[in-house]
Amino acid sequence: MGTSGRISNPYVLLLATMVLWGSSFSSSKVVVDHMPHSVGALLRFGGGAVALLLAVAMFGNREVRVPARSGWLAAAAGVLGVFAYNGFFFWGLSLAPSLDAGILIPVMSPLLTNGFLLITGKEKANWARVTGLGLGLAGAAVFFVGAGGQGSGGSSRLLGDALFLLSAVCWASYTLIGPRVLAGVDPLRATTYATCAGAVLLGVFAAPDLGKVTWADLPAGVWWNAAYLAIGAAAVANLLYYRGVGSVGPARASLMMFNVPIVNTLCATVLLGESFGALQGAGALVLVLGAALAVTQGKLPRRSPVADTRQPAPVRTRESEASPATSS
């Protein structure tokens, strides 16, 4: 995908991103089941970095010079949104089902994003947001109690879910700083710098575990899933997400995350046979309802104006103006 032209509907880009991400939880679990979690994370984003570098060489505008500060800012975003996020995520997958990850990460991320905006005074509190945040936190607490219950996986699953929560914290922060990154560099290069920086750190982290993998004995399915994660879920999805966030702002973009649990639940239950108990299911339902109420404030978001990606500054929506990621 080139970096020129107009985004006809940024929500279509974000929806495609959520489908790619929703299916990536199950694919990541397949990979982690056959190798250390650190190596699995490296395969996903090391391959994604290579794919994005090729995309820059093929589609990038060579006449556009990226300011050094913007490049470093994009790389710093990768430390948070690629290295830290995926370090916790893949570690969690080695302990808990992908079904849990697909509920906690995409649902807690918008809750945390909106909670930060309220606490810092960047957004106004109202009954819907406060009630939604309260319900979301209560649902998350019930979900964690269910994860640690007898027959649900015990302490191992509970620890994995805690790591998924840390991933959600990283992703909420990444969402908030995304528009500032876009303001100084086009989406393709911003995504590439972030992914490459995160992949380098993941490589350092995974180096001691590379020798533990019997590469010749890995099933073909593992390689297919690794390729899908690198090209689809890492390279293409992150690029689409950057472009979408730059158009609609972080709060509206976070609303689209509610599509991820739907896709993930289908993949995890049908393809991997995963499930959770009644208590976790109830907690997940309350969590999703609370997050949806907090993010939407009981209303559907208005469609944002079309953005021109040739001038990659974010649209000045209420959320983007309020977010520390876009205010100077």
N, C-alpha and C positions, 0 to 999 in steps of 0.2 A: 504494500500500500504506500503510495506516495504521500508527501507532506504538503502538497499543494491542493487547491480546490476547496470546495465548501462542504461542510457537514450538513447534509440535508435534514437529518434527524439524529441528534446526539444520543437520544434514548435507544435507538436501534443499535448503535455501537455499544452502548452499555449493556443492553440485553444480550447481545452476542458474547460480550465479555463474561457475563454471569453464567451463560450456558457452558462456556469453556472452563470457567473456574469450578462450576458445580460438578462437572464430570471429572475434574482433576483430583478431587479428594480420593475417589476410588482408585484411579490410576496410580496415584502416589502410594497408596496402601499396598498395591501389588508390587511396586518397586521396593518399598521398605521391607516387605516380607522376605526379600531375597538378598538384602545387603544392609550394612550399617546405615542408620538414618542420615549420617553426615554425608555419606557417599551418594545416597539418593538425592539429597538436596543439591549436591554439586552437579549431578547428571542433569537435573532439571534446568538449573540456571546457568550452568556452564554451556550446555547446548543452546539455551536461549540466547546467551551472549553472542555465540558464534552466528546464530541465525540473524540476530539484529545487526551485527557488524556487516554481514552480507547485504542486508536490506539497505543499510546506509550507503554502501558502495554502489548499489544498483539504483536506488531511488532518491537518495539524499541530494539536496541542492548544494553543490560544491561552491557556489558563489556566495553563499551565506556564511559569514564568519560568526562563530559563537564566542561571546565574551568569556574570558577565563573564569570570572566569578560565577557565571551561570553554569558553566561546565562543572565546576567544583560543587556547586549547590545541588546539581542533579546527581552527582556521584554520592554526595552525603545522604541524599534521599534514598539511594540504593542501599546504603549501610543499614538504614532503618527498615525499609520496605522490602528488601530482598534478603539481606544477610540475617538480620535479627528475626524478622517475621518467619522465614523459612527454617532457621535454626530451631526455633521453638516448635514450629509446625511439624517438621519431620521427626523431631524427637518425640513429640506427642503421639504421632502415628505409630511409633514403635511400641507404645504402651496402651493405646486406646483405639477403638474402631474409627474408621473414617466417617461413620455416621455422626459421631459426636462432634467431630471437627466441622462438618458441614452445617451443624446447627449453631454451635457456639461462635465460631469466627465471623461468619457473615451477619449474624444477628446482633452480637455484642458490639461489633465495630460501629454501626450507626448509633447504637445506644451511647457508646463512649464518646463518639463525635459530638452528638447533640448535648450530652452532659457537660462536655468541656465548654461548648459555646455558651451554655447557660451559666455555669459557674464563673466564667471569666467576664460575664456581662456582655458578650458579643451578640447574644440573642436574648429576646425577652421571654420570660417564663409565663406560661398560661396553664390552665387546668389540664389541657390535653397532654402537654409535654411533661408536666410534673407527675400526673397520673400514669402516663406511659412509662416514664423512667422508673417509677416505683414498682409497677407491675413487672417490668423487665428484670429488675434486680431480684424481685421475689421469685420469678420464674427461674432465673439463673441459680438461685440458692436451692430451689427444689430439684433442679436438674443435677446439681452437684451432689446433693444428698442421695439421689437415686443412683448416681454413678458409683458412689462408695458403698452402696447397699449390698447385702449378700446376694449372690447369684447374678450381679450385674458387672462383675469384673473386679470389685474390691479396690484396694489401695492403688493397684497399677493403673486401672482405668481412671481413678480419681486424679492421680498425678498427671496422666496424659491430658485430661480435660483442663487441668490447671495450666498446662503448657499451651493449650489451645487458647486459653484466655489471655495469656501473655502475647500470643500471636495477634489476637484481636486488638490489644493495646497498641502494638506496633503498627497495625494496618490503619487504625483510626488516626494515628499521628501522621502516617504517610498520606492519607487522604487530605488532611488539613494543610499540609505543606505543598501538595501537588500543584495548585494554581500558581504559586510563587515560582516554582520551577519552570512551568510553562511560560511564564511572563518573560523569561530571558532566553529561551531556546525552543526550537520547534519540537513537537511531540516525539518524532522518530529519534532524534538525537538525545532528547531528555531520557527516553526509555532505555536507549542503548547505554548511555553513561551510567544510569542507575543500575541496570542489570549487570554490566561489566564490573562495576565496583563491588556489588554484592557477591558476584560469582568469584572474584579473586579472594575475598575473605572466606567464602565457603570452601574454596580450594585449600586454603591454609588450614582451616578447621578440619577438613576431611583427610588431609595428607596422611596422618597416622593410621587411618582405617582402610586406605586403598589396597594395601597388601592382604587384607583379610577377605577380599572378594575373590572367589574362584570364577573369573570372568568367562572361561570357556564352557562352564557348566550352567550358565544362566539360561533359562528358557527363552524361546523367541518372544513370548508374550511380554517379558520384562523389557526387552529392547524396544518393542513396539510402543509400550506404554511410556518408556523414557523418551522416545522420539516425540510422541504426542505431547508430553508435558513440556518439552523444550521448545517446540515450534508453536503449538497451539496455546497451551495454558500459560507459558512464560512470555514468549516473544510477541505473538499476535494479541493475546488478551491484554497484556500490560500496555501495549501501544494503544489499543482501542480505549482502555480505561483512561489513560492520560488525555486522549483527545476528548472523551466525553466529559471528564471533570473540568477541563479547560473551558467547556461551553456552558455547562449547567451549574457549576459550583459544587463544593464537597458535600453539602447537606442533601441536595437533590440526587447526586450520584450515589450517595450511601443508601438512598431509598431503593435503588435497583438491587441492592444486595439481598433483598428478600426473595428474589428468584433463585438464589443459589441453594438454599435448603431444599427446595422442591426438586431441583435437578439432582442434587446429591442424594437425597433420600431414595429416589428411584434407582439411581446407579448402585448405591450401597446395598439396598435390600434385594434388588433383582440380580445384580452381577456378583456380589460378594456374600449374600445371605446374612448380612448384619442386621441387628435389631437392638432395641432397648426396652426396658421394662415399663410398666404402667406409670410409675412415679416419674421416671425420666421423660416419658411421653407427655405427661401432664405439665411438667416444668417447661418442656420445650414449647408447648402450645401457649402457655402464659407468657413466656419470654418473647415469642414471635408477636403475639398480640400487643404486648406492652411496647415493644420496639416500634411496631408499625404505628401505634397511636402517637408515640413521642416524635417520630420522624415526620409523619404527615400532619400532625396537629388536628387530626380529624378531617383533613381536606386533601384532595388530590393536588399535586404540584402543578402550577401553571407551566405551559410550554415556554421554554426560553427562546430568545431570538437566535437566529442562525449565526454561527460564528465563522469567521474567516481564518483558516489555519495558516494562511500565509503571513498573518500578523498574529502570532500565537499568544495574545494577551487574553486572560479569562474575561468572560462576560460579567459585568458588574451587577450581579444579582444581590438580593438581600443577604443570602448566606455567604457569598464570596466576599462581600464588603465587611461582613462581621467577622469572618474567619481570620485569625492571625496569619494564615498562610497567604493572604492576599493584601493585607493592610501593611502599609509601609511605616 
